[in-house]
Amino acid sequence: MNNIIFHIDVNSAFLSWEAVYRLAHRGELLDLRELPSAVGGDITLRHGIILAKSIPAGKYGIQTGESIPEAMRKCPKLLLVPPNYSLYEECSAAFLKILRDYSDTVEQYSIDEAFVDMSTSCHLFGTPEETASLIKNRIREELGFTVNIGISEHKVLAKMASDFRKPDLVHTLYQKEIREKLWPLPVSELFFVGHATAKKLFSMGIKSIGALAATDPTWLKAVLKKQGEIIWGFANGLDLSPVLAQPAPNKGYGNSTTTPFDIADAETAGRVLLALSETLGKRLRSDNAKIQVVSVTIRYTDFSCFSHQKVLDTPTDVTLEIYHAARELFAELWNGRFIRHLGVHTGRARQDIPGRQMNLFDEIDYERLTVLDRTVDFLRKRFGSDAVKRAAFLNQPIDHMCGGIPKVTPLCLEAPAKPQSSAAGSLQVAESPLKKQCRF
């Protein structure tokens, strides 16, 4: 083969990592992986969904992504544990470190998945199947959790192979094997086919991946647009995307959060937008990127969703500039109804902008704000994200940097107090307690 691609997927990642940590570092005797158990979001924060489940929990019909109340109805004795995202990041880093011992070309696909191009290094360790087993066993012995590894000439087939029977197994899905192993599967199991697309394909009589592969691609493209062309190629094992050791630059950055209570006033909504802009600005500056499009998304309590966007005069990475644009968009978009979810997204991201073109009529000293933002970024990186926070968030139920990966410590759940006037730009330095972290 010219190409040898591995896709490595951690089995029930969050739950496995919780189980290993509790056994090895907390001295617990029960293994969560052997019980009907799950990692679930915090219902009180309205993040009440199943994030990962054990194999015994799956026997009750519990599925990742379903609500916790629904899961508890299926299995009243389900053992639920809260998520610990900082632990998961540590485990993910340890997992990726092992993969890089076998190839220089490792592409992290998600926190618990990675593609590895073994084309030029596999011969050092044995056949593809032997090498995959070597990696799989090493991860289990050194880190304590299991993975599935799919092997193919292409990324999409390797990913499909890793989803075959679990856990702790190696599967191949070479181009010559797709007729036997891939085509008999339901079309809903094909990568890039979501629930709505699967339903549409079923209604057209296309029920298996093989039936999709045999369908006229021109007709599929006419019915499903670009997606039809893509999934027809995947069904036929066609995928030319390379494994990228360095991720492609972001074209846009986004951040959103489901609020722990319904928002009914613009002041509280503004604090959420500011918190989202804080996290977003930090990510932009970390990547040395600037954006020129800002959009705001509002989801109301009836789950209806609306968005609005604007183009900025000058590309920016300044937190307050993003926030002011988001606040302006929110004022134009909000209809006064109760809000349960807010998002700030950006577009036209570029990393090749050397500086800011100053405007004679600027009323704000953006150069000073840029220096301030980067100083705050440095302090938060060194002493923790809570080391510096804006005074607008003092004694408020809104976390000052929300969205993205939640913190281990939950935010205050009290109903919002009567709005107090405070400048968004005012900063407060807070003590940042050091936390003991799990090391693998």
Secondary structure, DSSP 8 states (H G I E B T S, - for coil): ----EEEEEETTHHHHHHHHHHHHHS-----GGGSSEEEE--GGGT--BEEEE-HHHHTTT--TTSBHHHHHHH-TT-EEE---HHHHHHHHHHHHHHHTTT-S-EEEEETTEEEEE-TTTGGGTSSHHHHHHHHHHHHHHHHS--EEEEEESSHHHHHHHHTSS-SS-EEE--GGGIIIIITTSBGGGSTT--HHHHHHHHHTT--BHHHHHTS-HHHHHHHHHHHHHHHHHHHTT-------SS----S--EEEEEEEEEE-SHHHHHHHHHHHHHHHHHHHHHTT-BEEEEEEEEEETT--EEEEEEEEEEEE--HHHHHHHHHHHHHHH--S--EEEEEEEEE--BS---S----TT--S-HHHHHHHHHHHHHHHHHH-TTSEEEGGGTT-SS-SS-SSS--SS----S---S-----TT-EEE-----------
